[in-house]
């Protein structure tokens, strides 16, 4: 069985080896990695890993589709031999870590727990900043353990998911959160499940991007989402820009919707020993280890350069002044949902008029 992970990267070499070691421990057999316009040596590291047989690297330096860098990469992925050969596919990001609770924590164990599933929604669990100011070259999964509660009421983005799906031809294209362009003649028999073991309705087969909030979603597996990291890292993320909406700056709005620190979750530590062994093996390659160290130095140097600019200096200071995000209760969530529905109705009316 071949399990393919697809990821796009820019200036994230410092996190790559941990991410790769972890997902090898989870059971992914193939990695299709796209890079674009890197200054920190990510592309050189990927070339080296490709030469060592660890992954497949494709440069995605443009021009780009009107929908953005990541969509362009995924369009290219659709034609790649690895996609054609894969039995199961998951598109995810470098700040997302698959965390399987079923069985021995591997992909086969998850699918054994859901034997009828052709697609499985891996719902985000948002891991907050954990009050970490400085970027350190420490494993993300052990440094950031504070997170949103298992049941969260708002925002809906907190329950977005990535989709692990069977590559049997039902869907013609990969997507950021879900496969796209379904064959209608095959869709009826293609079965979607969540990680509570529930079979999902038809809207999940064509358009849904988020699980139901206000209920549990993590019994069999979850997607640990370390979207923020240390405050220094978030400043560098703002400097890099959004991967899909490059015209929209990363500011406090993105931070506040993700910086939940009310709970602690260390369940991903079940992989620690296996991941550490894989990471040690990767770093035994002296050239690869040197590339990693150079990327760490680049991050420190780049941050100091950004502190000379008022825009990034102000963002950094505001992050320090902003407290962790406050949870919203179910009653207020219903009010906010009503407002959202009013806004959608008004927008639909404007379009029809």
MARKOLKOL-624297 format. One record per residue (C-alpha): x, y, z. Coordinates in steps of 0.1 Angstrom, whole numbers, padded with zeros to 4 digits, always signed. Example, Ala and Ser with C-alpha at 12.3 -4.5 7.8 and 13.67 -1.06 7.14 Angstrom:
2
+0123-0045+0078;+0137-0011+0071;
***
This chain:
353
+0000+0000+0000;+0013+0034-0010;+0004+0065+0011;+0013+0098-0005;+0017+0131+0014;+0018+0163-0007;+0032+0195+0007;+0042+0230-0005;+0071+0249+0012;+0088+0282+0012;+0115+0292+0037;+0107+0263+0061;+0138+0242+0060;+0143+0245+0098;+0111+0225+0103;+0113+0200+0075;+0133+0172+0090;+0111+0169+0121;+0080+0169+0099;+0094+0143+0075;+0106+0121+0104;+0072+0123+0121;+0052+0114+0090;+0075+0085+0082;+0067+0072+0116;+0029+0077+0109;+0033+0054+0078;+0036+0076+0048;+0056+0059+0021;+0059+0087-0005;+0063+0125-0003;+0057+0149-0031;+0071+0183-0021;+0069+0216-0040;+0091+0246-0032;+0089+0282-0044;+0113+0311-0042;+0132+0300-0012;+0159+0321+0005;+0167+0298+0035;+0180+0267+0016;+0147+0248+0016;+0151+0240-0021;+0187+0228-0016;+0177+0206+0013;+0149+0191-0007;+0173+0184-0036;+0195+0166-0012;+0167+0146+0003;+0155+0137-0032;+0190+0124-0041;+0189+0103-0009;+0156+0088-0019;+0136+0104+0009;+0111+0124-0012;+0104+0139-0046;+0110+0176-0050;+0094+0198-0077;+0103+0235-0080;+0072+0257-0082;+0087+0291-0090;+0059+0304-0112;+0041+0317-0131;+0012+0309-0109;-0025+0301-0114;-0048+0330-0105;-0059+0311-0074;-0023+0311-0060;+0009+0293-0054;-0005+0262-0037;-0033+0257-0063;-0006+0258-0090;+0014+0232-0072;-0016+0209-0068;-0025+0213-0105;+0010+0201-0112;+0006+0172-0087;-0024+0159-0105;-0002+0150-0134;+0027+0136-0114;+0035+0098-0115;+0035+0096-0077;-0002+0108-0076;-0011+0082-0103;+0006+0054-0083;-0007+0063-0048;-0034+0042-0031;-0042+0069-0005;-0034+0107-0007;-0033+0135+0018;-0024+0171+0010;-0012+0190+0041;+0012+0218+0052;+0045+0218+0071;+0027+0231+0103;+0003+0202+0102;+0011+0168+0119;-0011+0138+0115;-0018+0124+0150;-0035+0090+0150;-0050+0076+0182;-0062+0043+0168;-0042+0012+0172;-0004+0017+0169;-0008+0052+0155;-0002+0044+0119;-0022+0049+0088;-0031+0012+0084;-0045+0012+0120;-0067+0042+0112;-0081+0026+0081;-0085-0007+0099;-0107+0012+0124;-0127+0026+0095;-0129-0003+0071;-0157+0011+0049;-0141+0045+0045;-0129+0059+0012;-0122+0093+0027;-0114+0103+0063;-0116+0139+0076;-0087+0148+0098;-0100+0177+0118;-0076+0204+0130;-0068+0208+0166;-0053+0242+0169;-0021+0245+0190;-0015+0280+0204;+0016+0300+0209;+0022+0286+0244;+0035+0320+0254;+0068+0314+0234;+0086+0345+0223;+0118+0334+0207;+0123+0308+0179;+0144+0279+0191;+0156+0249+0172;+0136+0225+0192;+0109+0200+0181;+0076+0217+0174;+0056+0188+0187;+0072+0189+0222;+0075+0226+0226;+0039+0235+0217;+0014+0215+0238;-0012+0241+0247;-0042+0240+0224;-0079+0245+0218;-0103+0222+0237;-0115+0191+0221;-0150+0206+0217;-0148+0242+0204;-0178+0264+0195;-0161+0291+0174;-0146+0300+0150;-0156+0276+0122;-0120+0277+0110;-0110+0259+0141;-0127+0227+0128;-0114+0228+0093;-0100+0195+0081;-0076+0178+0057;-0088+0147+0038;-0071+0114+0036;-0087+0097+0006;-0086+0066-0015;-0071+0073-0049;-0095+0052-0070;-0104+0077-0097;-0136+0091-0080;-0119+0125-0077;-0099+0139-0106;-0080+0166-0088;-0062+0171-0055;-0072+0200-0033;-0059+0219-0003;-0086+0206+0021;-0104+0179+0001;-0102+0162-0033;-0120+0180-0061;-0137+0173-0094;-0157+0142-0085;-0170+0118-0111;-0207+0119-0105;-0212+0083-0116;-0188+0071-0089;-0197+0095-0061;-0227+0077-0046;-0205+0047-0037;-0176+0067-0023;-0180+0068+0015;-0167+0096+0038;-0162+0091+0075;-0150+0114+0103;-0127+0103+0132;-0156+0096+0155;-0166+0068+0132;-0196+0086+0117;-0204+0083+0080;-0208+0119+0066;-0235+0133+0044;-0234+0142+0007;-0223+0178+0013;-0189+0165+0025;-0184+0147-0008;-0185+0179-0028;-0180+0211-0008;-0176+0209+0030;-0143+0221+0044;-0149+0220+0081;-0163+0195+0106;-0193+0203+0128;-0181+0225+0157;-0196+0221+0192;-0190+0183+0192;-0160+0159+0194;-0140+0151+0163;-0108+0134+0175;-0115+0099+0188;-0095+0080+0161;-0072+0108+0148;-0067+0145+0146;-0046+0170+0127;-0023+0189+0151;-0021+0223+0136;+0009+0244+0148;-0001+0275+0128;+0016+0301+0150;+0047+0289+0167;+0069+0313+0186;+0062+0350+0181;+0095+0353+0162;+0084+0326+0138;+0050+0343+0133;+0068+0374+0122;+0088+0354+0096;+0055+0338+0085;+0041+0373+0079;+0072+0382+0060;+0068+0350+0038;+0031+0358+0032;+0000+0337+0027;+0004+0308+0004;-0030+0312-0012;-0040+0348-0007;-0007+0366-0012;-0025+0400-0014;-0037+0396+0022;-0012+0403+0050;-0009+0381+0080;-0018+0401+0111;-0035+0398+0145;-0067+0386+0129;-0051+0353+0119;-0033+0351+0152;-0064+0356+0174;-0085+0330+0155;-0058+0304+0163;-0041+0312+0196;-0061+0289+0219;-0041+0277+0249;-0069+0265+0273;-0060+0228+0271;-0030+0205+0270;-0025+0177+0245;+0006+0156+0245;-0009+0126+0227;+0015+0131+0198;+0043+0121+0221;+0035+0084+0213;+0056+0089+0182;+0085+0106+0200;+0109+0076+0202;+0103+0065+0166;+0105+0100+0152;+0137+0108+0172;+0154+0077+0157;+0144+0087+0122;+0155+0123+0128;+0189+0111+0141;+0193+0090+0110;+0186+0119+0088;+0210+0142+0107;+0237+0116+0105;+0241+0129+0069;+0266+0157+0075;+0256+0177+0045;+0219+0175+0054;+0227+0184+0090;+0247+0214+0078;+0218+0225+0056;+0195+0223+0086;+0219+0244+0108;+0222+0270+0080;+0184+0273+0078;+0183+0279+0116;+0209+0307+0113;+0190+0322+0084;+0158+0325+0105;+0177+0343+0133;+0194+0366+0108;+0162+0373+0089;+0143+0381+0121;+0169+0407+0131;+0166+0423+0097;+0128+0425+0099;+0131+0443+0133;+0146+0472+0114;+0112+0477+0097;+0084+0494+0115;+0057+0471+0101;+0072+0439+0115;+0085+0456+0147;+0049+0467+0154;+0035+0433+0147;+0060+0417+0171;+0052+0441+0199;+0014+0436+0193;+0018+0399+0196;+0035+0403+0229;+0006+0426+0241;-0022+0403+0229;-0034+0377+0254;-0044+0342+0244;-0077+0339+0226;-0109+0336+0247;-0133+0308+0240;-0169+0317+0229;-0198+0298+0244;-0225+0279+0226;-0252+0306+0230;-0229+0334+0215;-0219+0310+0188;-0256+0306+0177;-0259+0344+0176;-0227+0347+0154;-0240+0319+0132;-0273+0338+0127;-0254+0369+0117;-0233+0349+0093;-0264+0335+0077;-0279+0370+0074;-0247+0381+0057;-0248+0352+0033;-0285+0358+0025;-0278+0395+0018;-0248+0386-0005;-0270+0360-0024;-0297+0387-0028;-0272+0412-0042;-0259+0386-0067;-0294+0377-0079;-0304+0413-0082;
***
